[in-house]
């Protein structure tokens, strides 16, 4: 399909925005959705319009993967284990149209500056991209000298993370250290309207979320500031995290395999849906580009795997295959994340929103992917690749 047409008319879509809206037509122009309605718009012949008739195929918002190592993760078994940057199509093939990059264990050889450069690279390739400042450790790596000024002065930076707690690789932050970082993020949110969250990596440590509970009990910083991820890696941790949502925290499930010690991601989402918890406070992410190491009790790495955004999409498929209603599970991949990150034009399909969408085939698999008004995947084929992809 042509990439040059500035106007795209999508006819006869079954629209989930993410709520079910039924049979609709959409008009895309300048990277935005400019019309959603029941009546097919009349457009002049002088306009260059690309028209596609979906004949009832389902259209959903593009996924937001808010935990990705876009510069590559790893490095925990030597320099040769540093994962390379994630190419554009690894995201779009998974239906991901917005990514949020971060640093993990290696926040020394990888920096906020290099992370920001990769954000700009993905933007030039047609993807919506943002990032956190900092990484696993304290004091956090920054570009301007502080978490607060990074968020305030640098447009793509929306929060700080992934700051590690309950993990042997963390800098073992104290309560006061966590509160200082959280206060900077919170004040930056007040100044900018950005998310201003502290995205917290949770390790396998038995302390779990004790530090977050202490922070909530001892200071006035809003609960939404603390955003724990990897919460399904241990069953007790997941149960603990779910209770935090009642206090106002958003929690994040990671789409990795957990074995018997944790809840597999689809099971975690099902348990949350079936529980008495606020359904807008849970999200899912992939840890894409990051390494998935296993350690023995001495802290030595015993094996390593690498994550991809496609693992998140597989969870989506699993839920639909198990009979979960589309509009019930879709917010975990779209609108819940957009609300947490204050991305007002993402995660939904209404007039004025960014034209980020996914078209599903009759088996609920990805057929087409559009990012910012351009087709990246069409009829399951990659039609837009990154600069260094074959």
Residue pairs with C-beta under 8 A, 6 or more apart in sequence:
1 50
1 375
1 378
1 383
2 50
3 374
3 375
3 383
3 384
5 48
5 49
5 50
6 29
6 30
6 48
6 373
7 27
7 28
7 29
7 43
7 47
7 48
7 49
7 50
8 27
8 28
8 29
8 49
8 50
8 51
8 52
8 355
8 370
8 373
9 25
9 26
9 27
9 28
9 41
9 43
9 49
9 50
9 51
9 52
10 25
10 26
10 27
10 28
10 52
10 54
10 59
11 25
11 40
11 51
11 52
11 53
11 54
12 23
12 25
12 53
12 54
12 55
12 56
13 23
13 24
13 25
13 26
13 54
13 56
13 57
13 58
13 59
13 359
14 22
14 23
14 24
14 54
14 56
14 57
14 58
14 59
15 21
15 22
15 23
15 24
15 26
15 36
15 58
15 59
15 349
16 58
16 59
16 60
16 61
16 326
16 327
16 330
16 349
17 36
17 61
17 348
17 349
17 350
18 60
18 61
18 327
18 330
18 331
18 334
18 335
18 347
18 348
18 349
19 327
20 326
20 327
21 36
23 38
23 56
24 36
24 37
24 38
25 35
25 36
25 37
25 38
25 39
25 40
25 41
26 33
26 35
26 36
26 59
26 349
26 357
27 33
27 34
27 35
27 41
27 43
28 34
28 355
28 370
28 373
29 373
30 373
31 354
31 355
31 372
31 373
31 374
32 345
32 352
32 353
32 354
32 355
32 373
33 349
33 350
33 351
33 352
33 353
33 354
33 355
34 351
34 352
35 41
35 351
36 349
36 350
36 351
43 49
54 359
57 359
57 360
57 361
57 362
57 367
58 326
58 359
58 360
58 364
59 349
59 357
59 358
59 359
59 360
60 326
60 330
60 334
60 349
60 357
60 358
60 360
61 330
61 334
61 335
61 346
61 347
61 348
61 349
61 356
61 357
61 358
62 95
62 96
62 97
62 98
62 334
62 356
62 357
62 358
62 369
62 370
62 371
63 94
63 95
63 96
63 97
63 98
63 309
63 312
63 313
63 316
63 333
63 334
63 358
64 96
64 97
64 98
64 99
64 100
64 333
64 334
64 337
64 338
64 341
64 343
64 346
64 347
65 91
65 94
65 96
65 98
65 99
65 100
65 285
65 286
65 288
65 309
65 312
66 99
66 100
66 252
66 283
66 285
66 337
66 340
66 341
67 100
67 102
67 162
67 199
67 229
67 252
67 254
67 285
67 286
67 287
67 288
68 86
68 91
68 99
68 100
68 101
68 102
68 285
68 286
68 287
68 288
68 289
68 290
68 309
69 83
69 86
69 101
69 102
69 103
69 104
69 287
69 288
69 289
69 290
69 307
70 85
70 86
70 99
70 101
70 115
70 118
70 119
70 122
70 129
70 131
70 289
71 85
71 101
71 103
71 110
71 114
71 115
71 118
71 289
72 82
72 83
72 84
72 85
72 86
72 110
72 289
73 82
73 83
73 104
73 105
73 106
73 287
73 289
73 290
73 291
73 306
73 307
74 81
74 82
74 83
74 106
74 290
74 291
74 304
74 306
75 81
75 82
75 83
75 105
75 106
75 109
75 291
76 105
76 106
76 169
76 291
76 293
76 301
76 304
77 293
77 301
77 304
79 109
81 291
81 304
82 106
82 109
83 289
83 290
83 291
83 306
85 118
85 289
86 288
86 289
86 309
87 385
87 386
87 388
87 389
88 122
88 125
88 126
88 127
88 376
88 384
88 385
88 386
88 389
89 376
89 382
89 384
89 385
89 386
89 389
90 288
90 308
90 309
90 310
91 97
91 99
91 122
91 127
91 288
91 309
92 127
92 369
92 371
92 376
92 377
92 382
92 384
93 310
93 366
93 369
93 377
93 382
94 286
94 308
94 309
94 310
94 312
94 313
94 366
95 313
95 316
95 358
95 366
95 369
96 286
96 309
96 312
96 313
97 127
97 128
97 356
97 357
97 358
97 369
97 370
97 371
97 372
97 376
98 127
98 128
98 129
98 130
98 343
98 346
98 356
99 122
99 127
99 128
99 129
99 130
99 288
99 309
100 129
100 130
100 131
100 132
100 158
100 341
101 115
101 118
101 119
101 129
101 130
101 131
101 132
102 115
102 131
102 132
102 135
102 161
102 162
102 199
103 110
103 111
103 112
103 115
103 132
103 134
103 135
103 136
103 141
103 162
104 135
104 136
104 162
104 164
104 201
104 290
105 135
105 136
105 164
105 169
106 135
107 134
107 135
107 136
107 137
107 140
107 141
108 141
110 135
111 141
111 143
112 131
112 133
112 134
112 141
112 142
112 143
112 150
112 157
113 143
115 131
116 131
116 143
116 154
116 156
116 157
118 129
119 129
119 130
119 131
119 156
120 129
120 156
121 387
122 129
123 129
125 384
125 386
125 387
126 371
126 372
126 374
126 376
126 384
127 371
127 372
128 346
128 354
128 356
128 371
128 372
129 156
130 156
130 157
130 158
130 341
131 156
131 157
131 158
132 157
132 158
132 159
132 160
132 161
132 162
132 199
133 140
133 141
133 142
133 143
133 147
133 150
133 151
133 154
133 157
133 159
133 160
134 140
134 141
134 142
134 147
134 160
134 161
134 162
134 163
134 181
135 141
135 161
135 162
135 163
136 162
136 163
136 164
136 167
136 169
136 170
136 171
136 201
137 163
137 164
137 170
137 171
138 163
138 171
138 173
138 177
138 181
140 147
140 160
140 163
140 181
142 149
142 150
143 150
143 154
143 157
144 150
144 153
144 154
146 184
147 160
147 181
147 184
147 185
147 188
148 184
148 185
148 187
148 188
150 157
150 160
151 157
151 158
151 159
151 160
151 184
151 185
151 188
151 189
151 192
151 194
151 196
152 188
152 191
152 192
157 194
158 194
158 195
158 196
158 197
158 341
158 342
159 185
159 194
159 195
159 196
159 197
159 198
159 199
159 227
159 341
160 181
160 184
160 185
160 197
160 198
160 199
161 197
161 198
161 199
161 200
161 201
161 227
162 199
162 200
162 201
162 229
163 170
163 173
163 178
163 181
163 198
163 199
163 200
163 201
164 170
164 171
164 200
164 201
164 203
165 173
165 178
165 200
165 201
165 202
165 203
165 205
165 207
165 211
165 212
166 202
166 203
166 204
166 205
166 206
166 207
166 208
166 209
166 210
166 211
167 201
167 202
167 203
167 204
167 205
168 203
168 205
168 295
168 299
169 203
170 201
170 203
173 181
173 211
175 211
175 214
175 215
175 218
178 198
178 211
178 212
178 215
179 215
179 218
179 219
179 221
181 198
182 198
182 215
182 219
182 221
182 225
182 226
183 219
183 221
185 196
185 197
185 198
185 225
186 196
186 221
186 222
186 225
187 196
188 194
188 196
189 195
189 196
189 197
189 225
190 196
193 342
194 342
195 340
195 341
195 342
196 225
197 224
197 225
197 226
197 227
197 250
197 340
197 341
198 225
198 226
198 227
199 227
199 229
199 252
200 212
200 226
200 227
200 228
200 229
201 229
201 230
202 208
202 209
202 228
202 229
202 230
202 231
202 233
202 237
202 241
203 230
203 233
204 233
204 234
208 234
208 236
208 237
208 240
209 228
209 237
209 240
209 241
209 244
212 226
212 228
212 244
212 249
213 244
215 221
215 226
216 223
216 226
216 244
216 247
222 248
223 244
223 247
223 248
223 249
224 248
224 249
224 250
224 340
226 244
226 249
227 249
227 250
227 251
227 252
227 340
228 241
228 244
228 249
228 251
228 252
229 251
229 252
229 254
229 285
230 252
230 254
230 256
230 287
231 237
231 238
231 240
231 241
231 251
231 252
231 253
231 254
231 268
232 238
232 253
232 254
232 258
232 262
232 263
232 264
232 265
232 268
233 254
233 256
233 258
233 261
233 262
234 258
234 261
234 262
235 261
235 262
235 263
237 262
238 262
238 263
238 268
238 271
241 249
241 251
242 251
242 271
242 272
242 275
242 277
244 251
245 251
245 277
245 278
245 281
245 282
246 277
246 278
248 281
249 281
250 281
250 282
250 283
250 336
250 340
251 281
251 282
251 283
252 282
252 283
252 284
252 285
253 265
253 268
253 269
253 272
253 282
253 283
253 284
253 285
253 332
254 265
254 284
254 285
254 286
254 287
255 265
255 284
255 285
255 286
255 287
255 307
255 311
255 312
255 314
255 315
256 265
256 287
256 292
256 307
256 311
257 264
258 264
262 268
263 271
265 284
265 311
265 312
265 315
266 315
266 318
266 319
266 322
269 282
269 284
269 315
269 319
269 329
269 332
270 319
270 322
270 324
272 279
272 282
273 279
273 324
273 328
273 329
279 331
280 331
280 335
280 336
280 339
281 336
282 332
282 336
283 332
283 333
283 336
283 337
283 340
284 312
284 315
284 332
284 333
285 312
285 337
286 307
286 308
286 309
286 310
286 311
286 312
287 307
288 307
288 308
288 309
288 311
288 312
289 306
289 307
289 308
290 306
290 307
291 304
291 305
291 306
291 307
292 304
292 305
292 306
292 307
293 301
293 303
293 304
294 301
294 302
294 303
294 304
295 301
295 302
296 302
312 333
313 366
316 329
316 333
317 364
317 365
319 329
320 326
320 329
320 364
321 364
326 364
334 346
334 347
334 348
335 347
335 348
336 347
337 343
337 346
337 347
338 344
338 346
338 347
338 348
339 347
345 352
345 353
345 354
346 353
346 354
346 356
349 357
354 372
355 370
355 371
355 372
355 373
356 370
356 371
356 372
357 369
357 370
358 366
358 368
358 369
358 370
359 366
359 367
359 368
359 369
359 370
360 366
360 367
361 367
366 377
366 380
367 377
367 379
367 380
368 375
368 377
368 378
368 379
369 375
369 376
369 377
370 376
374 384
375 383
375 384
376 382
376 383
376 384
377 383
